[in-house]
Amino acid sequence: MSLKRTVLLPGINGVSRVAARRLPAQPVARTLIFLTKLIATTLSGALLVGGCGRKSESNSGPAKVRVGYIGLTCEAPIFTAVEKGFFKEEGLNVSLVKCDWKNYKDVLALGGYDITHHLVMYFLKPIEQGLDVKFTGGIHHGCLRVQAGANSDIRTVKDLRGKRIGVPGMGTPPFIFANRVLGANGLDPSKDVTWLVFPAGELGLALDKKEVDAVADSEPIGSMLLAQGKVRNIADQAADMPYADEYCCAVLVNGKFLARNPKASAAATRALLKAAKWVETNPKAAARLSVEKKYLASTEDQNTIAISHLRYVPSVSGAQIAVKLAAAEMKTAGMLSPTTDVEALVSRAFVTLEGVSDEWLKSLSVEKVAGAQVTDDWIRHQYARLDPKDVFCGVCLLPTSQ
């Protein structure tokens, strides 16, 4: 998907050339008056057309909001908010915009869609470089891991010095998380380890074949490798401090849309946070909804497995803390500029919206669908019987087919 916007503004020289071809010889004064009127009329029309795009909020019907998505497991709150009517309850007229990884950030920045939820770490570098988007609330945490071979001598992060680490791609969330962990433990990610890229579903095979010593992965791959006895956790975003409570995914709003439509931005954020709470309460139902409505290519069981490890416990303050922690460690790891002021970056990247607060979230209740919950025994059984290569790894990664 690509977006190209062209804005044509009248230039005096261009108008003069057109007018000169069409006008008969006449006094200079009359020509200047004609050109002045022509330019004024054209500019007025351009301003009227441009003004439609910049129109601020009004009370004339539901606000229109475009929500971007890729088709990932962790986007369950987006699909839920649509199908359960949470956007509509907030007075919004929502349309979905299907995107892909390679231009997801650019499409949001250019206004191709207005709001989504996505990875904090994935957007921090672009925000540092001037991307005008804002985080407004945390959606979930717990999807990233660094794991070593079960029979290796690697037991701590510092033991990774001089080792080979398999990742599903340079610049992917597992790669960024591994860089943060290494940097926080005194290792230089660019010098002290060797990075090797493998398809997400083949990371376990790379360990089996001794092609790597450790891997950085996302759910459900990490839990499946654990259930199969192939790895031990070295750094677990779901369990290890300071990452255990860190939100890896948060609501993101286009900065210009937010400036023009603060109420609609707040309403859309509330709908997504409510949907996250619904997904946490009803993981099986959320997984079924995503598959049956064809938002992603998976099975109900596989999608439930992926959702079950994530914690959809939405938070506003938690998102702000996550932005600060991720920025600080990305700077330490050399993934942000050494001159970046972390506090200033957080202030620019995160905003608190009216009616969107932790107090509101605590008071919010959602339905509990009968039979839509999972047990630990069911999850362990599912992890143990699945082959990573057969799973749509769409929590925070590219699909394995790409």
Buried (B, 14 or more C-beta within 10 A) or exposed (E): EEBEEEEEEBEEEEBBEEBEEEEEEEEEEEBEEBBEEBBEEBEEEBEEEEEEEEEEEEEEEBBEBBBBBBBBBBBBBBBBBBBBEBBBEBEBEBEBBEBEBEBBBBBBBBBBBBBBBBBBBBBBBBBBEEBBBBBBBBBBBBBBBBBBBEEBEBEEBEBBBEBBBBBBBEEBBBBBBBBBBBBBBEBEBEEBBEBBEBBBBBBBBBBEEEBBBBBBBBBBBBBBBBBBEBBBBBBBBBEBEEBEBBBBBBBBBBBBBBBBBBBBBBBBBBBBBBBBBBBBBBBBBBBBBBBEEEBBEBBBBBBBBBBBBBBBBBBBEBBBBBBBBBBBBBBBBEBBEEEBEBEEBBEBBBBBBEEBBBEEBEEEEBEEBEEBBBEEEBBEEBBEEBEBBEBBBBBBBBBBEE
